[in-house]
Amino acid sequence: SLKANQMALYYRDASDIELFSETGAEFLALGGQPLNETVYAYGPFVMNNEDEIRRCIANYQSGKMGDPDVVNH
């Protein structure tokens, strides 16, 4: 089960997704071809290796990624 602001992964060998909510919910499904690549994640950043994560964080901290208008429900 998930709490607010959490995510779940759907594995290719699964066949169903069941959704239940006591208080209402929003659901976003994303799909595509598998990349079959190594994935590193740190906070909201997802890259292919630790060096890319470090560069991504540095770019974010220096303002090179802009300032998105984030709405938190």
N, C-alpha and C positions, 0 to 999 in steps of 0.2 A: 504494500500500500504506500501511497505517496502523500506527503504533506505539501502545503503551499510552496510554490517556487522550486519544486523538485522535478526531476525528469527521469524517465525510464527508457531503457533500450529494448527494442523488439528484435529478437533474433530470427534469422532467416528460416530456421527449422520449425518455428512456432507457426500455428495456423489461425489463432484467434486472438483478439484483443477484447477484453471485457471492461466496461467502464461503469462504475457505481459511484454515486455521490450523495451524501446526506445534505449538503448545503449548496449544491450547484457547482459547476466546473466549466473550465474552458479547456479544449483539447486541440492540439496542433500536431498533425502527422506529417512528417517529412520523409521522403524516400528517394532512392536513386541507386545507381549501380555501386556495388561494394568496391572500395578503393584497394583493398588488400595491402594496406600500408601500415607501418607502425604509427601509433597515435600517442602523443603525449598531451596531457591536459593539466592546466594549472589555473584554478579559478575559472573565468569565462574564456580563457585562451586555449585553443586546441591546435596543435601543430604536429610536425612529424618527428621532431627531436628536441632535446633540451636547449640546444643553441638557438633554435628558431623561437622557442618559448621566451628565452631571455631577450632576444631582439624585439620580439613582439611587445613584451612588457616595457622595455626601454622606449619603444616608439609610442606606446600609449602614454607613458609618464611624461614624455616630452611634448605631447599634444599633436603628434603626427597622425593620429587616427581620428581627429575631429572631436566634436563634443555632441554625441547623439542625444536626442531628446528622449530619454527613457521614461516610460510610464509604468509605474508599479501598481498593479491591481490589488 
